[in-house]
Amino acid sequence: MSSPRILVVGGGPAGLSAAWDLAEAGANVVLVEEEGFLGGTPKKLHYSLIAPDLKPVQEVLDPLVRRVEQSGVEVMLNSEVASFKGSGDGFHVEVRRKGGSLESHVFDSVIAATGFAHWDPHKKYEYGYGVYPDVLDFKDFERMLSEDNLRRPSNGETPKRIAWLLCVGSRDKQVGKFYCCRMGCVVSIKQAMEVRQKHPEIDTYVYYMDIRTYGFWEDKVYWRSMEEFNVKFVRGRIGSINRGEDGRLVAMAEDTILQRPTEVPFDMLVLATGMEASRGTVEFAKLAGLELEEHGFIKPLQSDSLPVHTTVEGIFVAGTATGPKAIPDSVSEGSAAAMKALNFARRKAVAERQQTR
Amino acid sequence: MPIHEKNLVDKDRLLVKEEAKLDGLDVSGQWSTFIEQRILGDYSTDVLDAVASTPAGKTIVNCWQCGTCTAGCCMHTDFGLREFNPRYFIYLAQKGAEDELKKYAPVIWRCVTCNKCVERCPKGVRVEEVVHSIEGYMRSKGWMGDTPASRWDEAFVKNTLQTGVLDELALTRSYVSREKLAEFNNRFMLRMALKLVRTGRIRTGPLRHRVKGWEKVRDVAKEILEGGGEG
């Protein structure tokens, strides 16, 4: 019996985890990644520290990447799936490398680990993203932190006071995003802690509706941010951002505990931009004929009991392609999808052998 | 436009001028009433920093405004003193809303130190101590002078420091005469004292307990008190 051939689409935490497990189990694995490196969105967008342990992103992801590179996985960087056809003898896939050459493969089963993208805050015009240079989103600010270059884009000065606004492009009927991004709270609070750790003189405020730092993030991130780093929290969603006379930003919000309107000046504002299905996720779903669920992510066959099955037999899904998820969840799902993909391929091989007898 | 329905406006925010002149033109009368804006123009860390730097107030940063303290506060609930809201005092201090905090000078000292708040707080805020620390800040700002409670505390400490054991009778007597509390007249005091002695609740005069070697402890206690309570 020859080794099963399995395709993993996407080289982020979920894809890496799936590819490694499959290789360990003796499968022939091809990992297709559109970027020129492995590690996915956390690497691409230069994330800084990862909650809850405030570990640098390299420490979290590099071991995953190394394992995949050393396990005999065929990694195809700068590549994407160009065509996809399922038939009786497997999935016929053409992979296009950047530059144009097409390679044809046949796989027994497939794992989509195509990930998410941060929501584009330009659409929330009242927050002035793209108009005021000191209004940043998650990816801008993570990069700033990872490069240890905390300065106001408008004038290059070190900020004295920074605000975070949670749920931008999440939990908002106005922009058609009805769901919680699950990461905005913990990432914002983590960023504020990171700022206070490096620059205790900078004052930090988080504007929230609810704080959803579930599980161990509660004490390790939320409580610690208050008790150790004196990060301050304001219950109320900012309505709009104005420019103050001194060039600072003015956050117009209701402090719902004081029950008063507030116009508080800040040097920088970070928008906690939510998660949506990535372009790659949507395109692959279309190519492979996978159904999407109501929020635009790939639909699991059963969201409760079969979370890594898709609506197409033999194609499995892992990580943020099915909805917002943290890195450890994506890694676990990668392993889960690997198991399912391997079982599917083996079952198919047994069935074929029985037929030929 | 003249302001109608003034009853809908927070009284503190109504400004009435004796006379109003606009470019030399007298527009007094209906035009001399103004409403101060409600917008809070800034947050400040002044109060928070001051309170958090005192030994009693350092747990103020833990507070997440759940309201457990106020829900069980006997002043707020049983005595019905709506204005006494420890959760809110903490928030005003956290956000440096001094104009609002100032309004509570007449009530913030009303805590009876039952400590239910401290026992119940899920975040480990020493609410009773924090509120006293906020009160101390308000006093340092001159928003409030000494109060019956602060005078009691003073008399209490002075009494205790003498022998290390509280002399309740002497404390009550000195406090009552100083505060001129009419209901604590001589007859009442005498009856209460006899009752307390008979039931063994207090020992006074020659029967009073003493702490051995108290002088040494007293010196340390005094030093701590003079140093602002930092042990």
Interface residues (C-beta under 8 A of the other chain):
Chain A: D203 Y205 W223 M226 E227 N230 K232 F233 V234 R235 D255 I257 L258 R260 P261 T262 E263 V264 P265
Chain B: R38 I39 L40 G41 D42 Y43 T45 L48 A52 V61 N62 W64 Q65 Y88 Y91 L92 Q94 K95 A97 E100 K123
